[in-house]
Amino acid sequence: MDALIESLWMTVSTILSPHGPPTQAGAASYAPSDFSIHFFLQLAVIILACRTVGWLGTRYMGQPQVVGEMIAGVVLGPSLFGLVAPDIQAAIFPKETKNILYVGAQLGVALYMFLVGLTLRLDHVRSKVRSAASVSAAGILVPFLIATIITPPLTRIPGLFATDIPLPSATLFMGACIALTAFPMLARIINERGLASSPLGTLSLTAGAFDDAASWCVLAIVLATCGGGSGVATLAIGGGVIYVSFLLLFGRRLLAPLGRAVEARGGMSMTVLAVTLMLLCLSAFIMDAIGIHGIFGGFILGVFMPRGRFADELKNKVEPVTVVLLLPMFFTYSGLNTRLDTVNSPSLLLIAFGIFIASVIAKFGACYLAARLCGEDNRTALGVGILMNSRGLMELIIINIGLQKGIIGAPLFSMLVLMAVTTTMMAGPLLDKFYKQENAKDGMP
């Protein structure tokens, strides 16, 4: 049996590496056919792993499918798959192909955020704007205050931050990581529980959008202080304000013909779908070009898209492929960058635990208190604090940027992945326990 397994593995290795093992030259030694072979196998493995782990999480742990997919991304990386079967993992996910996964991952996240914006109820946003602004402000200011306390000792530990990063930049980056809310995760948790049109869902989504937008502006400032120049921050903040202002003034009017075309035809034509996807790509390009992130381009455009039949038709056509095929690519890409074995000492584990506790206190506590002070009942305030404390997808995006730009090292990256996964896993069960429990106490359905 061992000989048979070894023979099969040698055959697979030969197929995956038809020109022999990769050389030190990296991707330059790869022909287009090599990328194609790996890409389709990677997609098959990613879909299998994400659906399986997602199902297990939903069935046995009370987690949304998306949380299981997030865990599956870590499982496929060097922290588990690479630890148990390093040769197989390296053959399926060679480092030369990571850029291909990255492109697919960005497309998936942008499309998903576009769909999130498409389902946002603006009438509810207007009714909750005061509470949302207060919750958002608390969810930003308190995490940055906590960051000013914990970052100085972290910068003195070798390997966590870049050696030449200024303390203010490190503090701002850490504050942005703690202040982030897992906006796409939050949206899926809310949608899967039928809370999208509820006051809790609208307040959390609106405050989460504000928080993440502010965190991205802070990230632009960090990148500027780390060598990008002041123009990076100016372009990101100024360009974002101009783009959103343009859509506020003209977006609905310019996009309305798409909705009318769908209503007149009784369905969405391929032409309307093509125009919509083209606009999405342009919106994501604009956000990327000014230095924020393409996913906000998707979300902002979705907010101003026509509702009614147009929105229903678009979701039916785009959502299945986005959720099942494209979005899991991002979780896997992040998982491939996660090395939990770098958190390999009691002191580092203690630091990871401290970051987790500080993050929960800063985000959950601040958002809960702000919601209560704005007049929300205890039930809604608890739900807001729980949901705003999840960080998942957005955290993974920002720490990937931090790692790529050399702001943080692999150990801190892994600690922040653990914090993101744990705070996101907490959201569903805590929401079921406390939000439903309060409903029962109040005699509400």
Secondary structure, DSSP 8 states (H G I E B T S, - for coil): -HHHHHHHHHHHHHHH-TT-S--TTGGGG--HHHHHHHHHHHHHHHHHHHHHHHHHHHHHS---HHHHHHHHHHHHSTTTHHHHSHHHHHHHS-GGGHHHHHHHHHHHHHHHHHHHHHH--HHHHHHTHHHHHHHHHHHHHHHHHHHHHHHHHHHTSTTTB-TT--HHHHHHHHHHHHH---HHHHHHHHHHTT-TTSHHHHHHHHHHHHHHHHHHHHHHHHHIIIII-HHHHHHHHHHHHHHHHHIIIIIHHHHHHHHHHHHHHTS--HHHHHHHHHHHHHHHHHHHHHTS-HHHHHHHHHHHS--THHHHHHHHHHHHHIIIIIHHHHHHHHHHT--GGGS-SHHHHHHHHHHHHHHHIIIIIHHHHHHHHTT--HHHHHHHHHHHT--HHHHHHHHHHHHHTTSB-HHHHHHHHHHHHHHHHHHHHHIIIIIHHHHHHHT--
